Amino acid sequence: MHLSPQGLDMTHPIQGKRLVLGVSGSIAAYKAVELASRLAQTGAEVDAILTPSACQFVSALSFQSVTGRRAYMDADLWGAEGHVLHIGLARGADCVLVAPATANTMARLAHGLADNLLSLTALAATCPLVLAPAMDAGMFQHPATQENLERLRQRGAVIIGPVEGHLASGVRGLGRMEEPLKIIEHLRFLFSRQGVLQGRRVVVTAGGTQEPIDAVRVITNRSSGKQGFALAQTALDWGAQVTLITAPSALPVPVGAECVQVCTAQEMHAAVMEAIAGADVLLMAAAVADFRPLQAQTHKIKKGAEPVQLHLVPTVDILQDVAAFKQARGWPRLTVGFAAESNDLLENARAKLLAKRLDLIVANDITAADAGFGVDTNRVTLLFADGRVEHLSLMSKAEVAEEVLRRVVAMLPSRT
C-alpha cells in the first residue's frame, strides 16, 4: 500500500474518542478533575460517573464544568432514563477508565458486581477497561487486592500504576495514583494500535552520544534528543512497534516504546545493528560523535600547568554498516538519516545521502537560533534518493516528525 503524504490523518489518537471516566472514593479524586479536563482538551468526549463515595471528595459540577458534558451519579439510575442509563453510557464507549480505582471498586469489578452505576456500566461495556489504582500501600499489597488485580488483568484490563509516593495516611509507599498526564499517555498508546503503521517495526535513535575522556569528563554535543523522541512518539501514534535507542537524555520515554539506553557511539552501533534485523524503518536522528579519545583514562585527569593533549580517532560509522547490512539482508526496508550542518547544508546532506545509501535525509542548519539543538522548533529540508528536494517551513519538532513519517509511509513497500 502506497499513500500520498497528504493522505494521512495526523489527529491525536485520543481525539474524538468517547470515554467513560469512573471516579471512586479516594482523596485522589481531585486528580480526576484535572484528568477529565486534559482529556477534553485533547478532543475526547468524557462522561464522568461518580460513585457515592467519590461525591464525598468532589462534585459532579466540577466534571461538568471541565468537560462540558453531564456527569452522572447513582441517583441518576432512578431518574427519567431509569434502568437503561448504564446501557446508553456503555454503548459506543471507546474505553471505560476508572481513576482513581479504589480497592473496593476493583473488588466489585473483579467479581462482576453491579450494585452502582459505575459497576453496572463497566459490566455492560464491551470496550477496554483501564484502571488507575489509588489506595494505601498496605491495602494495595493485601493478597485480596492483588488477586482482584490479577483477575482483572486476565480479562484484559489495563492497569496503570500505582506509583510510590506520599500517601494520605502520611507514609510513603506504593499506592499513589499515577499522574493525569501519564494516564493520558497510556490511553494515547492504547488508542494508537490501529494506525497506518500497524504491524510495522520502527527503530529510532535519539540524543547525543558521550565519549569518555576520563572517569569524569566526556566528549559530547548539544543534542537534546527532542527530534528523535518526537519521531518515536509519532511512529507510536501511527501504530508502529517502536524501539527507541537513546543516548543520555532528560526527556520522558514515550509510553509503549521499547527503550534501549546507550552512551557511546560504539554502544549505539551495537544496539542499532541488533534492532534493525526485521525492522521496516530506521530513523537515525541521534547526533553520534564523529571522534572519540584514543584511550580513555580510568582516573580523573588532574589540572596542571602543562596542557593536556587528546588524541582523537574516528568512531564507528553506524549508517555505513547499516547500508551493508541492508544490502545483504534487506533490512531495514527504509533508512532515514539526519544531517545537522553548520555550512554548505544541501551539499553536505546530499553527499551523506549518497555515501550512506539512504532513502531520505533530513537536513537542518544548526546555526539557526530557532532550528538548532535544544529548541522546540526546527526548519528542515528533505532530500530523497531519487533527487527530489522539499523545503519545509519553520515548525515544531512534533510537526517535523509527522511530516517525515508521512513521507516514510508513502515510500514503504507493501507487505506480502
Helices and strands as residue ranges (DSSP letters): G 5-7, E 18-23, H 29-42, E 45-50, G 54-56, H 60-67, G 74-78, G 82-84, H 85-90, E 95-101, H 103-110, H 117-124, E 129-133, H 137-141, H 143-154, E 158-159, E 163-166, E 172-176, H 180-190, E 201-206, E 211-212, E 218-219, H 226-237, E 241-246, E 258-261, H 265-275, E 281-284, E 291-293, E 312-314, H 318-329, E 334-341, H 345-355, E 360-365, E 377-378, E 380-384, E 389-391, E 395-396, H 397-411
